[in-house]
């Protein structure tokens, strides 16, 4: 009898000790924030949410996949001038951070002819995609409030808040509102605008493989976080056959079904119930989603594999518009730049190529565009064994609807004291994040007339009444 009594006591202690942290309050209960914001949406007003939006085609599907290279990619060693005086200029400015010509493979863009440029040798897969017309590179992109010259920079006119700061620039690349620290993410504002186009309003159109992020946070929208290997996580052990978990499941059901008089308790119970229902729907659909494309064994590849599997179940989830956010950190190369960046660029190249192959396997390649962002470019000058925080940098866009095999923008002079160099090898961007993201939004189906809702500064860079696109890298 005493043995049974002790077992019962242990079971009660185990149950009470695990209920709050592993069941209701679990940090793995990723969909709660989305459901909380959805429930609050009725009491909010938003210019984006009030904008009428429907997909241009009832059967049309579009997804944007954002890859954040967290820390600040030294992208002037990713895309390198390789001919004559331009390579000599590169070597002189970069010093011991310059690559030998043997470490770079020349690109052959369709029309760009300002100078010969090459891609880092560790990115052969992306070089192949470039040659196939499925990858474009945008040169010297950065956060801007308005077009900026050397003299306006020196005068302090209309500059982004917290230039060269990781936290500020990381945020501003995700908001595209660089004059403030309080903006929502442009992917979140996009979701506020288009979520109504999805038939299922219980699953966020914004899926994150990297937890909470600013990019997907809107006035009403938030991310639905999943994990690269396992997908969605709900209440731990809920509904499983193990005896203790059955007891816990019954207790959770009792708590959720109780008719609370306190509105906050009732709201929380409703949120938890809705979150668990969303998890079960997502997980059941994901169990049917398999791919034959092989992905490498690293977190970035695994994350993009889960993105592909999630796209495959879009119809089961009732989603016609989606965004995905994947973060790959470790690019703050103040030290050991040459070796570490080479390894990391290789990871990016393989992962993005694998993802594009998976999209083609599913015959959805025309409907998904993948793009990279990073905190900032890095200084052209060496700090001894690495580089420091700078401003303008180079980014990549991949997809079958990208007008690839092309360099967009003007690759800047890398000479110190040039027209765009403001000291220490820092370059002023010539393409704004607004122009970059506005073109992606137009491809996504957003009318030009609504671009200012997403990008408050867009009029400083682009005439929304123009018949031309902001940059021209997307096939609309």
C-alpha positions in Angstrom: 0.0 0.0 0.0 2.8 2.4 0.9 4.4 1.7 -2.5 1.2 2.6 -4.3 0.7 5.6 -2.2 4.2 6.9 -3.0 3.6 6.2 -6.7 0.4 8.2 -6.6 2.1 11.0 -4.7 4.9 11.1 -7.3 2.4 11.1 -10.1 0.5 14.1 -8.6 3.7 15.9 -8.0 4.9 15.2 -11.5 1.6 16.3 -12.9 1.5 19.6 -10.9 5.1 20.3 -11.6 4.9 19.9 -15.3 1.5 21.3 -16.1 2.4 25.0 -16.2 5.8 24.8 -17.9 5.3 21.9 -20.2 1.7 22.2 -21.1 -0.1 25.5 -21.0 2.9 27.9 -20.5 5.4 26.0 -22.7 7.8 28.2 -24.6 7.4 25.8 -27.5 3.7 26.8 -27.9 4.7 28.9 -30.8 1.4 29.9 -32.3 0.1 31.7 -29.2 1.3 35.1 -30.2 -0.3 34.9 -33.6 -3.6 33.9 -32.1 -3.4 36.6 -29.4 -2.9 39.2 -32.1 -5.6 37.8 -34.3 -8.1 38.0 -31.4 -7.1 41.6 -30.8 -7.4 42.5 -34.5 -11.1 43.4 -34.2 -10.2 46.3 -31.9 -7.4 47.7 -34.1 -7.4 49.9 -37.2 -4.7 49.8 -39.8 -4.3 51.5 -43.1 -2.8 48.3 -44.4 -5.6 46.1 -43.1 -8.2 48.4 -44.6 -6.7 48.2 -48.0 -8.7 45.9 -50.3 -6.5 43.1 -51.7 -7.2 40.0 -53.7 -4.8 37.8 -55.6 -4.8 38.7 -59.3 -5.8 35.1 -60.1 -8.1 33.0 -57.9 -5.7 30.0 -58.2 -2.6 32.1 -57.9 -0.1 31.5 -55.1 2.9 33.6 -54.2 5.5 33.3 -51.4 8.4 35.4 -50.4 11.3 33.7 -48.6 13.6 36.1 -46.7 17.1 34.8 -45.7 18.7 37.1 -43.1 22.5 36.8 -43.0 22.7 38.1 -39.4 25.8 40.0 -38.4 26.7 41.9 -41.6 28.0 40.0 -44.6 31.2 41.3 -46.2 29.6 41.3 -49.6 32.4 43.0 -51.4 34.3 39.8 -51.0 31.2 37.9 -52.2 31.0 40.0 -55.4 34.5 41.1 -56.5 35.8 43.2 -59.5 38.2 41.0 -61.4 39.6 43.1 -64.3 42.6 45.4 -64.7 42.5 48.6 -62.8 39.3 47.7 -60.9 40.9 44.6 -59.4 44.0 46.6 -58.6 41.8 49.1 -56.8 40.1 46.3 -54.9 43.5 44.9 -53.8 44.9 48.3 -52.8 41.8 49.2 -50.6 41.2 45.8 -49.1 44.8 44.9 -48.4 45.1 41.6 -46.6 41.3 41.1 -46.8 41.5 40.9 -50.6 41.0 37.6 -52.4 43.3 36.4 -55.1 41.8 36.1 -58.6 42.0 32.3 -58.3 39.3 32.6 -55.5 36.8 34.2 -57.7 34.8 33.0 -60.8 33.8 35.6 -63.4 30.2 36.2 -64.0 28.8 36.9 -67.5 25.7 39.1 -67.0 23.4 39.7 -70.0 23.7 43.5 -70.1 25.8 44.8 -67.2 29.1 46.0 -68.6 30.4 48.6 -66.3 33.2 46.3 -65.1 33.9 42.6 -64.9 32.7 41.0 -61.7 33.1 37.6 -60.1 31.4 35.5 -57.5 33.3 33.9 -54.6 34.5 30.4 -55.6 32.7 28.9 -52.6 29.4 29.5 -54.3 29.4 27.3 -57.4 25.7 26.3 -57.1 24.6 30.0 -57.1 27.0 30.7 -60.0 25.1 28.0 -61.9 21.8 29.5 -61.0 23.0 32.9 -62.2 24.0 31.4 -65.5 20.6 29.7 -65.8 18.9 33.1 -65.3 17.4 32.2 -61.9 19.6 34.4 -59.8 20.2 38.2 -59.8 22.6 40.3 -57.7 21.8 43.9 -56.6 24.8 46.0 -55.9 25.3 48.5 -53.1 21.9 48.3 -51.4 21.3 49.7 -47.9 18.9 51.5 -45.5 18.2 55.0 -46.7 15.6 57.6 -45.7 16.3 59.6 -48.9 18.9 59.6 -51.6 22.2 60.4 -49.9 25.4 62.0 -51.1 28.7 62.4 -49.4 27.9 66.1 -48.6 24.4 65.3 -47.3 25.9 62.6 -45.1 28.5 65.0 -43.7 25.7 67.5 -43.0 23.7 64.8 -41.2 20.6 65.2 -43.4 17.9 62.5 -43.3 20.1 59.7 -42.1 19.0 56.3 -40.8 18.9 56.0 -37.0 21.8 54.1 -35.5 24.0 53.7 -38.5 26.6 50.9 -38.1 24.7 49.5 -35.0 23.8 45.8 -35.3 20.5 46.1 -33.4 19.3 49.2 -35.3 20.4 48.1 -38.8 19.2 44.5 -38.3 15.8 46.0 -37.4 15.7 48.6 -40.2 16.4 46.0 -42.9 13.3 44.2 -41.6 11.1 47.3 -41.3 12.5 49.5 -44.2 11.6 52.5 -42.1 15.1 53.6 -41.0 14.2 56.9 -39.3 12.6 55.2 -36.3 12.9 52.3 -33.9 9.2 51.8 -33.5 8.1 50.6 -37.0 6.5 47.2 -37.7 8.1 44.8 -40.1 7.4 45.3 -43.8 6.4 41.6 -44.0 4.0 42.1 -41.2 2.5 45.2 -42.9 2.2 43.1 -46.0 0.4 40.4 -44.1 -2.0 43.0 -42.6 -2.8 43.9 -46.1 -3.2 40.5 -47.7 -4.1 38.0 -45.0 -7.8 38.2 -46.1 -6.8 36.6 -49.4 -6.2 33.4 -47.5 -9.2 31.2 -46.9 -7.9 29.9 -43.6 -7.6 32.8 -41.1 -6.4 30.5 -38.2 -2.9 29.9 -39.6 -0.7 32.9 -40.1 0.6 33.5 -43.6 3.9 34.5 -42.0 5.9 31.4 -41.1 9.2 31.7 -39.2 11.9 29.1 -39.0 13.9 31.4 -36.7 11.4 32.3 -33.9 10.3 35.9 -33.2 11.4 38.5 -35.7 10.6 42.0 -36.7 10.1 41.4 -40.4 6.9 39.5 -39.9 5.4 41.5 -37.1 2.6 43.8 -38.2 -0.2 45.7 -36.5 -2.4 42.6 -36.6 -0.1 39.9 -38.0 2.7 38.0 -36.4 4.8 35.0 -37.2 3.8 31.3 -36.8 7.0 29.8 -35.6 8.0 26.2 -36.5 11.3 24.3 -36.1 13.5 23.0 -39.0 13.4 19.4 -38.1 10.0 18.8 -36.4 7.7 21.6 -37.6 5.0 22.9 -35.3 5.0 22.2 -31.6 1.9 22.2 -29.4 1.3 21.2 -25.8 3.9 18.7 -24.9 2.5 15.2 -24.6 -1.1 16.3 -25.3 -3.2 13.5 -26.8 -0.5 10.8 -26.6 -1.3 7.4 -25.3 1.1 7.2 -22.3 -1.0 7.0 -19.1 0.4 10.1 -17.4 0.0 12.1 -20.6 -3.6 11.0 -20.8 -4.2 12.3 -17.3 -2.6 15.6 -18.3 -4.6 15.8 -21.5 -7.9 15.4 -19.5 -6.8 18.1 -17.1 -5.9 20.5 -19.9 -9.2 19.9 -21.6 -11.0 20.6 -18.3 -9.1 23.9 -17.9 -9.8 24.9 -21.5 -13.5 24.0 -21.5 -14.2 25.7 -18.1 -16.5 28.7 -18.4 -14.4 31.5 -17.0 -16.1 34.7 -15.7 -12.8 36.6 -15.8 -12.4 37.8 -19.4 -8.6 37.6 -19.3 -8.7 33.9 -18.1 -11.3 33.2 -20.8 -9.3 34.9 -23.5 -6.1 33.0 -22.5 -8.0 29.7 -22.5 -9.4 30.5 -26.0 -6.0 31.3 -27.3 -4.4 28.1 -26.0 -7.3 26.1 -27.5 -7.0 27.8 -30.9 -3.2 27.4 -30.8 -3.4 23.7 -30.1 -6.0 23.3 -32.9 -3.7 25.2 -35.3 -0.8 23.0 -34.3 -2.8 19.8 -34.9 -4.0 21.0 -38.3 -0.5 22.1 -39.4 1.1 18.9 -38.1 -1.4 16.6 -39.7 -0.9 18.4 -43.1 2.9 18.3 -42.7 2.9 14.6 -42.1 1.7 14.2 -45.8 4.5 16.4 -47.1 7.6 14.7 -48.3 10.4 15.6 -50.8 12.9 13.6 -52.8 15.3 16.5 -53.1 18.4 16.0 -50.9 19.2 18.7 -48.4 22.6 19.2 -46.6 22.9 18.5 -42.9 23.1 22.1 -41.6 20.5 24.4 -40.0 20.1 26.7 -43.0 19.4 23.7 -45.4 17.1 22.1 -42.9 15.2 25.3 -42.4 14.8 25.8 -46.2 13.7 22.1 -46.4 11.0 22.8 -43.9 9.9 25.9 -45.9 9.6 23.7 -49.0 7.6 21.1 -47.1 5.3 23.9 -45.7 4.8 25.3 -49.2 3.8 21.9 -50.4 0.8 21.8 -48.0 -0.3 25.4 -48.9 -3.7 24.2 -50.3 -4.4 22.0 -47.2 -3.8 25.0 -45.0 -5.9 27.3 -47.3 -3.0 29.8 -48.0 -2.6 31.7 -51.3 -0.1 34.2 -49.9 2.8 33.4 -47.5 6.1 34.9 -46.3 8.9 32.9 -44.7 11.7 34.1 -42.5 15.0 32.2 -42.1 17.9 33.6 -40.1 21.5 32.4 -40.6 23.7 34.2 -38.0 27.5 34.4 -37.6 28.5 37.1 -40.3 30.1 39.6 -37.9 33.6 38.8 -39.1 35.8 41.2 -37.1 38.3 38.4 -37.2 39.1 35.4 -39.5 37.1 36.9 -42.3 38.7 35.1 -45.2 38.3 31.5 -43.9 35.0 31.7 -42.0 33.2 33.7 -44.7 34.3 31.2 -47.4 32.8 28.3 -45.4 29.5 30.2 -44.7 29.1 31.4 -48.3 29.4 27.7 -49.3 26.6 26.8 -46.9 24.4 29.6 -48.3 25.1 28.5 -51.9 24.2 24.8 -51.3 21.1 25.6 -49.2 19.6 28.1 -51.7 20.3 25.8 -54.6 18.8 22.8 -52.8 15.7 24.9 -52.1 15.3 26.0 -55.7 15.6 22.3 -56.8 12.9 21.4 -54.3 10.6 24.1 -55.7 11.1 22.7 -59.2 10.4 19.2 -57.9 7.0 20.5 -56.8 6.5 22.6 -60.0 6.0 25.7 -57.9 9.2 27.5 -58.9 7.3 30.4 -60.7 5.5 31.2 -57.5 8.3 31.6 -54.9 11.0 34.2 -54.7 13.9 34.0 -52.3 15.9 37.0 -51.3 18.8 37.8 -48.9 19.2 40.7 -46.5 21.9 41.5 -43.9 22.6 44.1 -41.2 24.9 46.1 -43.5 28.0 45.7 -45.7 31.4 45.8 -44.0 34.3 48.2 -44.3 36.5 47.8 -47.4 39.5 48.4 -45.2 41.0 45.7 -42.9 41.0 45.9 -39.1 43.9 43.5 -39.1 42.3 40.1 -39.6 38.7 41.1 -40.4 36.4 44.0 -41.2 34.1 46.3 -39.3 30.5 47.6 -39.6 29.7 49.6 -42.7 26.6 50.5 -44.8 26.0 49.6 -48.4 26.4 46.0 -49.6 25.3 43.4 -52.2 22.3 41.1 -52.0 20.9 38.2 -54.0 17.4 37.4 -55.4 16.6 33.8 -56.6 13.6 32.4 -58.4 12.2 31.5 -61.8 10.5 34.9 -62.1 13.7 36.7 -61.3 15.2 38.4 -64.4 18.5 36.6 -63.6 22.0 36.4 -65.0 22.2 40.1 -64.3 23.8 42.7 -62.0 21.4 45.5 -61.0 22.6 48.9 -59.8 26.1 50.3 -60.2 28.9 48.4 -58.6 30.7 51.2 -56.8 34.3 52.3 -57.0 36.2 50.7 -54.1 38.8 53.4 -54.0 39.2 55.3 -50.7 38.0 58.9 -50.9 35.7 58.1 -53.8 32.4 59.8 -54.3 30.5 57.3 -52.1 33.3 56.5 -49.5 32.7 58.3 -46.3 35.8 57.2 -44.3 37.2 53.9 -43.2 36.0 52.1 -46.3 32.3 52.7 -45.6 30.2 53.1 -48.8 26.9 55.1 -49.1 24.2 52.8 -50.6 22.9 53.7 -54.0 19.8 51.5 -54.0 17.4 51.8 -51.0 15.8 48.9 -49.2 12.5 50.5 -50.2 13.2 50.0 -53.9 14.4 46.5 -53.4 11.4 45.4 -51.3 8.9 47.4 -53.3 9.7 45.4 -56.4 9.2 42.2 -54.5 5.9 43.5 -53.2 4.7 44.4 -56.7 5.5 40.8 -57.9 3.6 39.6 -54.9 0.5 41.3 -56.2 0.5 44.6 -54.3 -0.8 47.5 -56.4 1.6 50.4 -57.0 -1.0 52.7 -55.4 -0.5 50.8 -52.1 3.3 50.8 -52.0 3.3 53.9 -49.7 1.3 51.9 -47.1 4.1 49.4 -47.0 7.0 51.7 -47.5 6.4 55.3 -46.2 9.6 56.6 -47.8 9.1 55.1 -51.2 8.2 58.4 -52.9 11.8 59.6 -52.1 13.1 57.0 -54.4 10.4 55.9 -56.9 7.4 57.4 -58.6 4.5 55.0 -58.0 2.8 56.4 -61.1 5.7 55.4 -63.3 5.2 52.7 -65.9 8.6 51.2 -65.0 9.3 49.0 -61.9 11.5 50.4 -59.1 14.6 48.4 -60.3 13.6 45.9 -62.9 14.8 42.5 -61.5 11.4 40.8 -61.4 9.3 39.5 -64.2 5.8 40.7 -63.3 
